[in-house]
Amino acid sequence: MTIREARIQGAARLKDGNRLLDGSIENPALDASLFLAFILKTTRDKLILRDAETLNEDAAADFTHLLDRRLAGVCTAYILGRKEFHGLDFTVTPDVLVPRPDTETLVDAALAALPLTLTEDLPRPVLDLCTGSGAVAIALKHKRPSLEVYASDISPRALAIARENARRLLGNAEAIHFLVGDLFNATPYPLFSGITANPPYVASGEITGLTREVRGEPLEALDGGTDGLDLIRRIIADAPAHLLPGGSLLMEADPGQMAAITLILEKKGYRDIRIYQDLSGRDRVIEGRVHS
């Protein structure tokens, strides 16, 4: 069997089995190519150039094993142990939420907002709450090395992955100050120029309706309480005590939650409330600023 034949057959098998996975395999052909590239230690682009090569028995067996895992509901990122985010290749495990393209909106919004909060006579610390794999914090530091970035998470296992990502992607695990704790309880630094957060925001009653592969991600990174806003309310209430004058709080949430979050921000005295759209044009990130 050639690599091309394996790729086509693998894609067909994933497409056929997708009916059992609630349609969560969005691109069977892409997954099949990624698995083959992983096994053959090459890139997906270079894989095409090897279409005519014969796939040896060991590689074919490995390919079948990866397909089996995907059809068992394991997401591609966990199978490969990595996920691209904001141009960086992150290590991911079942201890962390898989970074998604939608969350890149949070990074872009923070980069757009931070210049409004920074002046020469103020420090430049930024805090990323619920950091998980460290994707947002590391992307911010990578794009703007002058930032002093703090990142907290309640899970020590998640922070171990985040530190490894910082070491590999930034060249130094200490390039970011990682803190174990529940939201602001972990932060020794009193005031930040900006705070980002991708908190759990799925309503508890909706967890069982998620696709099988999403249900395989850490529950504590998904479950946002009865209406999905438990942690968001806590963050909004506590953030002003940790923000410099004029500082911004930016949070990812579900598009359907934006109206409710706007009201909560307004009642807590935030101003200049702004909503950013993701790549699909859906409301994805909301920003509020404290009084200057």
C-alpha positions as CSV (number, residue, x, y, z in Angstrom):
1,M,0.0,0.0,0.0
2,T,1.4,3.4,-1.0
3,I,1.2,6.5,1.2
4,R,-1.4,7.9,-1.1
5,E,-3.6,4.8,-0.8
6,A,-3.2,4.8,3.0
7,R,-4.2,8.5,3.1
8,I,-7.3,8.0,1.0
9,Q,-8.4,4.8,2.8
10,G,-7.7,6.4,6.2
11,A,-9.8,9.5,5.3
12,A,-12.6,7.2,4.1
13,R,-12.6,5.2,7.3
14,L,-12.7,8.4,9.4
15,K,-15.5,9.8,7.3
16,D,-17.5,6.6,7.6
17,G,-17.0,6.4,11.3
18,N,-17.8,10.0,11.9
19,R,-21.5,9.1,12.2
20,L,-20.7,7.6,15.6
21,L,-18.9,10.7,16.8
22,D,-21.7,13.2,16.4
23,G,-19.9,14.6,13.3
24,S,-17.0,15.9,15.5
25,I,-14.4,14.8,12.9
26,E,-14.6,18.1,10.9
27,N,-12.0,17.1,8.3
28,P,-11.3,13.4,8.0
29,A,-8.8,13.9,5.1
30,L,-6.8,16.4,7.2
31,D,-6.7,14.1,10.2
32,A,-5.5,11.2,8.1
33,S,-2.8,13.3,6.6
34,L,-1.7,14.6,10.0
35,F,-1.5,11.0,11.4
36,L,0.6,9.8,8.5
37,A,2.9,12.8,8.7
38,F,3.4,12.2,12.4
39,I,4.2,8.5,11.9
40,L,6.6,9.3,9.1
41,K,8.2,12.2,11.0
42,T,7.5,14.7,8.2
43,T,5.2,17.6,7.5
44,R,1.8,17.4,5.9
45,D,3.1,19.5,3.0
46,K,6.0,17.2,2.4
47,L,3.9,14.1,2.8
48,I,2.3,14.8,-0.6
49,L,5.7,14.5,-2.3
50,R,6.0,11.0,-0.9
51,D,2.6,9.7,-2.2
52,A,4.2,7.0,-4.4
53,E,6.3,5.5,-1.6
54,T,5.3,2.2,0.0
55,L,4.1,2.4,3.6
56,N,5.9,-0.4,5.5
57,E,4.0,-2.8,7.8
58,D,5.1,-1.1,11.1
59,A,4.0,2.3,9.8
60,A,0.7,0.9,8.5
61,A,0.0,-0.7,11.9
62,D,0.8,2.6,13.7
63,F,-1.5,4.4,11.3
64,T,-4.3,2.0,12.0
65,H,-3.8,2.5,15.8
66,L,-4.1,6.2,15.5
67,L,-7.2,5.9,13.4
68,D,-8.7,3.6,16.0
69,R,-8.0,6.1,18.7
70,R,-9.6,8.9,16.7
71,L,-12.7,6.8,16.1
72,A,-12.8,6.0,19.8
73,G,-13.5,9.7,20.3
74,V,-9.9,11.0,21.2
75,C,-9.3,14.4,19.7
76,T,-6.5,14.7,17.1
77,A,-4.5,17.1,19.3
78,Y,-4.3,14.6,22.2
79,I,-3.3,11.8,19.8
80,L,-0.5,13.8,18.3
81,G,0.4,15.5,21.6
82,R,0.5,19.0,20.0
83,K,-1.7,21.8,18.6
84,E,-0.9,24.8,16.6
85,F,-2.0,28.1,18.1
86,H,-1.1,31.6,17.0
87,G,1.7,30.3,14.9
88,L,3.2,28.3,17.7
89,D,3.3,24.5,18.2
90,F,2.0,23.7,21.7
91,T,2.3,20.5,23.6
92,V,-1.1,19.3,24.8
93,T,-2.2,16.4,27.0
94,P,-5.6,15.4,28.5
95,D,-4.6,17.6,31.5
96,V,-5.2,20.8,29.5
97,L,-7.9,22.2,27.2
98,V,-7.0,22.0,23.6
99,P,-6.2,25.5,22.3
100,R,-8.6,26.5,19.6
101,P,-8.5,29.1,16.7
102,D,-11.4,31.0,18.4
103,T,-9.1,31.7,21.3
104,E,-6.6,33.5,19.1
105,T,-9.1,36.3,19.2
106,L,-8.3,36.8,22.9
107,V,-4.6,37.2,22.1
108,D,-5.3,39.6,19.3
109,A,-7.7,41.6,21.3
110,A,-5.2,41.8,24.2
111,L,-2.5,43.0,21.9
112,A,-4.8,45.7,20.6
113,A,-5.9,46.8,24.0
114,L,-2.6,46.8,25.9
115,P,-1.1,49.9,24.2
116,L,-4.0,51.9,25.6
117,T,-3.1,50.9,29.1
118,L,0.7,51.3,29.0
119,T,2.8,54.4,29.5
120,E,6.5,54.9,30.2
121,D,6.0,55.5,33.9
122,L,3.9,52.4,34.6
123,P,5.0,48.8,34.8
124,R,3.9,46.4,32.1
125,P,2.7,43.2,33.9
126,V,-0.1,41.2,32.4
127,L,-2.0,38.4,34.0
128,D,-3.6,35.4,32.2
129,L,-6.1,33.5,34.3
130,C,-7.1,29.9,33.7
131,T,-4.0,29.6,31.6
132,G,-4.2,25.8,31.0
133,S,-1.5,25.0,28.4
134,G,-0.2,28.5,28.6
135,A,-1.3,29.2,25.0
136,V,-2.6,32.8,25.6
137,A,0.2,33.8,28.0
138,I,3.0,32.4,25.8
139,A,1.5,33.9,22.6
140,L,1.4,37.3,24.2
141,K,5.0,37.0,25.4
142,H,6.1,35.7,22.0
143,K,4.5,38.6,20.2
144,R,5.5,41.3,22.7
145,P,8.7,40.2,24.6
146,S,8.7,43.4,26.7
147,L,5.6,42.3,28.5
148,E,6.1,40.8,32.0
149,V,3.6,38.0,31.9
150,Y,2.0,36.1,34.8
151,A,-0.2,33.1,34.3
152,S,-2.3,31.2,36.9
153,D,-4.3,28.0,36.9
154,I,-5.8,25.9,39.7
155,S,-4.4,22.7,38.2
156,P,-0.7,21.9,38.9
157,R,-0.8,19.4,36.1
158,A,-1.9,22.0,33.6
159,L,0.9,24.3,34.8
160,A,3.5,21.6,34.3
161,I,2.4,21.5,30.6
162,A,2.4,25.3,30.4
163,R,6.0,25.5,31.8
164,E,7.2,22.9,29.3
165,N,5.6,24.9,26.5
166,A,7.3,28.1,27.7
167,R,10.6,26.3,27.9
168,R,10.3,25.0,24.4
169,L,8.7,27.9,22.6
170,L,10.2,30.9,24.5
171,G,13.6,29.2,25.3
172,N,13.1,29.6,29.0
173,A,10.4,28.1,31.4
174,E,11.0,31.2,33.6
175,A,10.1,33.6,30.8
176,I,6.6,33.6,32.3
177,H,5.7,33.7,36.0
178,F,3.5,30.6,36.5
179,L,1.3,30.6,39.6
180,V,-0.8,27.7,41.1
181,G,-4.1,28.9,42.6
182,D,-7.7,29.8,42.2
183,L,-8.0,32.9,40.0
184,F,-6.5,35.9,41.8
185,N,-5.7,34.0,45.0
186,A,-2.4,33.0,43.3
187,T,-1.2,36.5,42.3
188,P,1.5,38.2,44.5
189,Y,1.7,41.1,42.1
190,P,-0.9,43.7,43.1
191,L,-1.7,45.6,39.8
192,F,-1.6,44.6,36.2
193,S,-1.9,46.5,33.0
194,G,-4.2,43.9,31.5
195,I,-5.9,40.7,32.5
196,T,-6.9,38.0,30.1
197,A,-9.0,34.9,30.8
198,N,-10.5,31.9,28.9
199,P,-12.4,30.6,31.9
200,P,-14.8,27.6,31.9
201,Y,-18.1,29.0,30.4
202,V,-20.2,25.9,29.4
203,A,-23.4,25.6,31.4
204,S,-23.3,22.5,33.6
205,G,-26.4,21.1,32.0
206,E,-24.9,21.4,28.6
207,I,-21.8,19.3,29.3
208,T,-23.5,16.0,28.3
209,G,-24.6,17.5,25.0
210,L,-21.0,18.2,23.9
211,T,-19.3,16.0,21.4
212,R,-17.5,12.9,22.8
213,E,-14.1,14.3,22.1
214,V,-14.8,17.6,23.9
215,R,-16.2,15.7,26.9
216,G,-12.7,14.1,27.0
217,E,-11.1,17.4,27.9
218,P,-10.7,18.5,31.6
219,L,-14.2,19.1,33.1
220,E,-12.8,21.8,35.3
221,A,-11.8,23.7,32.2
222,L,-15.3,23.4,30.7
223,D,-17.9,23.6,33.5
224,G,-18.9,27.2,34.2
225,G,-21.8,26.4,36.6
226,T,-25.6,26.6,36.1
227,D,-25.5,29.3,33.5
228,G,-21.9,29.1,32.5
229,L,-21.0,32.4,34.1
230,D,-19.9,31.4,37.7
231,L,-16.2,32.1,37.1
232,I,-16.8,35.0,34.8
233,R,-18.8,36.8,37.6
234,R,-16.0,36.2,40.0
235,I,-13.4,37.5,37.6
236,I,-15.4,40.6,36.8
237,A,-16.0,41.3,40.5
238,D,-12.3,40.9,41.6
239,A,-10.4,42.2,38.6
240,P,-10.7,45.9,39.4
241,A,-8.6,45.5,42.6
242,H,-5.8,44.0,40.4
243,L,-5.9,46.4,37.5
244,L,-3.9,49.6,37.0
245,P,-6.1,52.7,36.2
246,G,-7.3,52.4,32.6
247,G,-6.4,48.7,32.6
248,S,-8.4,46.2,30.5
249,L,-10.1,42.9,31.4
250,L,-10.6,40.6,28.4
251,M,-12.4,37.3,28.5
252,E,-13.4,34.7,26.0
253,A,-17.0,33.4,26.3
254,D,-19.9,31.9,24.3
255,P,-21.5,34.3,21.8
256,G,-24.8,33.8,23.4
257,Q,-23.5,35.0,26.8
258,M,-22.2,38.4,25.6
259,A,-25.4,40.4,26.5
260,A,-25.4,39.0,30.0
261,I,-21.7,39.6,30.5
262,T,-22.1,43.2,29.2
263,L,-24.7,43.9,31.9
264,I,-22.5,42.4,34.6
265,L,-19.6,44.6,33.5
266,E,-21.7,47.7,33.4
267,K,-23.1,47.0,36.9
268,K,-19.6,46.6,38.2
269,G,-18.5,50.0,36.8
270,Y,-16.5,48.9,33.8
271,R,-16.5,51.3,30.8
272,D,-15.5,51.2,27.1
273,I,-17.0,47.8,26.8
274,R,-16.1,46.2,23.5
275,I,-16.8,42.9,21.8
276,Y,-14.4,41.2,19.4
277,Q,-15.5,38.6,16.7
278,D,-13.7,35.4,16.0
279,L,-12.7,34.1,12.6
280,S,-16.2,32.9,11.9
281,G,-17.6,36.4,12.7
282,R,-19.2,35.3,16.1
283,D,-18.9,37.4,19.2
284,R,-16.1,35.7,21.1
285,V,-14.1,38.1,23.4
286,I,-15.4,40.9,25.6
287,E,-13.3,43.7,27.0
288,G,-14.1,46.1,29.8
289,R,-11.8,48.8,31.2
290,V,-11.6,50.2,34.7
291,H,-11.7,53.9,35.4
292,S,-8.4,55.8,34.8
